Amino acid sequence: MREIVIVAVYNTIDRIYEYTYSADPDYGGGGGDVYLDYLEASIIPYTQEHYRVQTEQPNMGILGSSLGGLISCYAGWTRASVYSRAGCMSSSFWWNSEDFNNDILVNRPAPSTKT
């Protein structure tokens, strides 16, 4: 197996806001792009500075479960230039009336398979 480094970012009390890219009328949320920007602007550079990692797109993946699985799928689909892999375990695709299935997959181009 290739050597891997896993960086696990602790969730906060704002996890619903952070792990959802759109707002649900009943639950709120919608800050997923801000969260992903934070990972890309702060966490990835910090990790690169302090550990022996390769952060080029072919070497980068994102993984989560439940709402973390939802934001991971969203990141893999919309930010394929950053993440070449996405692990989406038990993803909360019910979020915002199944918005991921009904909007993201339908209205946004599929990520390129080129790395």
BELFENGI-V421424 format. One record per backbone hydrogen bond with DSSP energy under -0.5 kcal/mol. CO is the residue of the C=O (numbers start at 1). NH is the residue of the N-H. If there is no record, write none. Layout:
BEGIN
<<CO,NH> <CO,NH>>
END
This chain:
BEGIN
<<5,7> <6,8> <7,9> <8,10> <12,15> <14,18> <15,19> <16,30> <17,20> <17,31> <20,32> <22,30> <24,28> <28,24> <31,35> <32,36> <33,37> <34,38> <35,39> <36,40> <37,41> <38,42> <38,43> <39,44> <42,46> <43,47> <44,48> <45,49> <46,50> <47,51> <51,53> <53,55> <56,59> <57,60> <57,84> <60,84> <60,85> <62,87> <64,89> <65,68> <66,70> <66,92> <67,71> <68,72> <69,73> <70,74> <71,75> <72,76> <73,77> <74,78> <75,79> <79,82> <79,83> <85,62> <86,88> <87,64> <87,89> <89,66> <91,93> <92,95> <94,97> <94,98> <95,99> <98,102> <99,103> <99,104> <100,105> <103,107> <104,108>>
END
